[in-house]
């Protein structure tokens, strides 16, 4: 798998999806949020 992240027509990242999505600084710098599908699952019925 591969993700290419572009900003204003320039490639700023080209890597494995988990590497890019796991880079919080990179994501925030370009106005992105980690997809909910990659968030840890929390079961509200189990504390």
Biotite code that builds the C-alpha atoms (Angstrom):
import biotite.structure as struc

atoms = struc.array([
    struc.Atom([0.000, 0.000, 0.000], chain_id="A", res_id=1, res_name="UNK", atom_name="CA", element="C"),
    struc.Atom([1.080, 3.543, -0.687], chain_id="A", res_id=2, res_name="UNK", atom_name="CA", element="C"),
    struc.Atom([-0.176, 7.051, 0.053], chain_id="A", res_id=3, res_name="UNK", atom_name="CA", element="C"),
    struc.Atom([0.976, 10.182, -1.732], chain_id="A", res_id=4, res_name="UNK", atom_name="CA", element="C"),
    struc.Atom([0.180, 13.360, 0.175], chain_id="A", res_id=5, res_name="UNK", atom_name="CA", element="C"),
    struc.Atom([0.090, 16.554, -1.871], chain_id="A", res_id=6, res_name="UNK", atom_name="CA", element="C"),
    struc.Atom([-0.259, 20.178, -0.834], chain_id="A", res_id=7, res_name="UNK", atom_name="CA", element="C"),
    struc.Atom([-0.665, 22.992, -3.350], chain_id="A", res_id=8, res_name="UNK", atom_name="CA", element="C"),
    struc.Atom([0.375, 20.669, -6.189], chain_id="A", res_id=9, res_name="UNK", atom_name="CA", element="C"),
    struc.Atom([3.583, 19.483, -4.496], chain_id="A", res_id=10, res_name="UNK", atom_name="CA", element="C"),
    struc.Atom([4.259, 15.984, -3.179], chain_id="A", res_id=11, res_name="UNK", atom_name="CA", element="C"),
    struc.Atom([5.056, 16.322, 0.518], chain_id="A", res_id=12, res_name="UNK", atom_name="CA", element="C"),
    struc.Atom([4.930, 12.649, 1.508], chain_id="A", res_id=13, res_name="UNK", atom_name="CA", element="C"),
    struc.Atom([5.078, 9.323, -0.323], chain_id="A", res_id=14, res_name="UNK", atom_name="CA", element="C"),
    struc.Atom([5.045, 6.365, 2.055], chain_id="A", res_id=15, res_name="UNK", atom_name="CA", element="C"),
    struc.Atom([3.117, 3.559, 3.692], chain_id="A", res_id=16, res_name="UNK", atom_name="CA", element="C"),
    struc.Atom([-0.344, 4.767, 4.839], chain_id="A", res_id=17, res_name="UNK", atom_name="CA", element="C"),
    struc.Atom([0.357, 4.008, 8.506], chain_id="A", res_id=18, res_name="UNK", atom_name="CA", element="C"),
    struc.Atom([3.626, 5.967, 8.404], chain_id="A", res_id=19, res_name="UNK", atom_name="CA", element="C"),
    struc.Atom([1.915, 9.043, 6.995], chain_id="A", res_id=20, res_name="UNK", atom_name="CA", element="C"),
    struc.Atom([-1.249, 8.801, 9.086], chain_id="A", res_id=21, res_name="UNK", atom_name="CA", element="C"),
    struc.Atom([0.855, 8.157, 12.191], chain_id="A", res_id=22, res_name="UNK", atom_name="CA", element="C"),
    struc.Atom([2.848, 11.360, 11.690], chain_id="A", res_id=23, res_name="UNK", atom_name="CA", element="C"),
    struc.Atom([0.656, 13.729, 13.705], chain_id="A", res_id=24, res_name="UNK", atom_name="CA", element="C"),
    struc.Atom([2.844, 16.778, 13.017], chain_id="A", res_id=25, res_name="UNK", atom_name="CA", element="C"),
    struc.Atom([2.738, 16.211, 9.253], chain_id="A", res_id=26, res_name="UNK", atom_name="CA", element="C"),
    struc.Atom([-1.016, 15.679, 9.302], chain_id="A", res_id=27, res_name="UNK", atom_name="CA", element="C"),
    struc.Atom([-1.728, 18.784, 11.388], chain_id="A", res_id=28, res_name="UNK", atom_name="CA", element="C"),
    struc.Atom([0.650, 20.962, 9.367], chain_id="A", res_id=29, res_name="UNK", atom_name="CA", element="C"),
    struc.Atom([-1.409, 20.205, 6.260], chain_id="A", res_id=30, res_name="UNK", atom_name="CA", element="C"),
    struc.Atom([-4.849, 20.447, 7.886], chain_id="A", res_id=31, res_name="UNK", atom_name="CA", element="C"),
    struc.Atom([-5.569, 16.726, 7.964], chain_id="A", res_id=32, res_name="UNK", atom_name="CA", element="C"),
    struc.Atom([-6.967, 14.396, 10.604], chain_id="A", res_id=33, res_name="UNK", atom_name="CA", element="C"),
    struc.Atom([-6.295, 10.700, 11.065], chain_id="A", res_id=34, res_name="UNK", atom_name="CA", element="C"),
    struc.Atom([-9.162, 8.700, 9.517], chain_id="A", res_id=35, res_name="UNK", atom_name="CA", element="C"),
    struc.Atom([-11.523, 7.212, 12.090], chain_id="A", res_id=36, res_name="UNK", atom_name="CA", element="C"),
    struc.Atom([-10.890, 3.777, 10.597], chain_id="A", res_id=37, res_name="UNK", atom_name="CA", element="C"),
    struc.Atom([-7.298, 4.003, 11.903], chain_id="A", res_id=38, res_name="UNK", atom_name="CA", element="C"),
    struc.Atom([-8.280, 5.176, 15.393], chain_id="A", res_id=39, res_name="UNK", atom_name="CA", element="C"),
    struc.Atom([-8.081, 2.651, 18.225], chain_id="A", res_id=40, res_name="UNK", atom_name="CA", element="C"),
    struc.Atom([-11.457, 1.050, 18.881], chain_id="A", res_id=41, res_name="UNK", atom_name="CA", element="C"),
    struc.Atom([-12.916, 1.966, 22.268], chain_id="A", res_id=42, res_name="UNK", atom_name="CA", element="C"),
    struc.Atom([-15.885, -0.042, 23.471], chain_id="A", res_id=43, res_name="UNK", atom_name="CA", element="C"),
    struc.Atom([-18.110, 2.288, 25.554], chain_id="A", res_id=44, res_name="UNK", atom_name="CA", element="C"),
    struc.Atom([-19.563, -0.723, 27.384], chain_id="A", res_id=45, res_name="UNK", atom_name="CA", element="C"),
    struc.Atom([-16.210, -1.837, 28.802], chain_id="A", res_id=46, res_name="UNK", atom_name="CA", element="C"),
    struc.Atom([-14.215, 0.574, 30.961], chain_id="A", res_id=47, res_name="UNK", atom_name="CA", element="C"),
])
